[in-house]
Amino acid sequence: MNRAALCIAALLAPPAALAHPVTFPENVMVMGEVDRNWQDFNAWYTFTTKQAVGPGYMGFRSEDGSRKREIPNVHYNYRAARWNWPDAQANIYLQAGLGSATGNDFSGSRTVFLPGFQADYETRRIYTAARWHAIQGGPVNHTSRNLQAGFAFYAGEYDDWSPWFILDVRKMSNLGMDTEVTPTLRLVHKNLFLEAGTVDGKRARLNVMFNFSF
Amino acid sequence: MKRLLVAALAAALFSSPAFAARSIKASVNGLVCSFCAAAIEKRLKALSEVKAVYVDLTRKVVAVELKDGKDLSPEKIAEEIKDSGYDVVTIVRSEQSIQQIRAEKSK
């Protein structure tokens, strides 16, 4: 794998892993995922039982810091399906977004389209999710795949802090990017969701989500 | 005769929905995650008739205690839970308080 491919791969981390991009009407969820090369901040306003919209910001840089991109964007999420069982829940989400990308490897800005798909299944002890996202527009044309699977250390009750171990695997296509593996500790307490992990044992990644209503 | 009248009035008063049911208890499918279930608590607490909300992931129960003299239909509670993304399997009125429903778990 050549150096340029490695730089581009590091530059373009996939979009943040959202637990549930559509929550409930009149709720706002804010989230931020940060590691040394990646910043992603979003606010989601859920305006119907199945739809959420909100602004976001993605910032990337290569591992050596020589290349940077910034993509302020607006996202729309649609919960296409939901299954509720006595001991489990599953969801399918479709996502679309528009952003304006700037970078130091091209001049000016480019409008980028941000389609996405997410499917998840969880019980009180098991969590699995599969995500596909793309960033497409002019010289910016990449897709990412993300798989998450993990387990809770115990079946936490509603008022408890619930600790989880999640293995996060991500890959950007057509970039020669190595697959990133991130063992992650997840803590959930009512409307607060915290994740901390180490990407390939090299750099820390933090993810915070918070729900609040007006 | 006077005692009979008072007893009849009391019976009529306390048999009305507002006094017969202190709470409404629902059995809910999909209740597996506190981050998601917080939606239910927030929506139900926003109702002016609601005194307290109890979510029990183990028993898959959501219970709402009503304020004194206030009432809500079980259908309204079911609608709020459904709008939060969950499926209501059964929903019943109960004379138990949230404290009593919570205490049942430790028995």
Interface residues (C-beta under 8 A of the other chain):
Chain A: A19 H20 T23 F24 P25 N27 T49 R79 R82 W83 N84 W85 P86 D87 A88 Q89 E122 T123 R124 A155 G156 E157 Y158 D159 D160 S162 V188 H189 K190 N191 L192 F193 M209 N211 S213
Chain B: V28 N29 G30 V32 C33 S34 F35 C36 A37 A38 A39 E41 K42 R43 A46 V55 D56 L57 T58 K60 D83 S84 G85 Y86 D87 V89
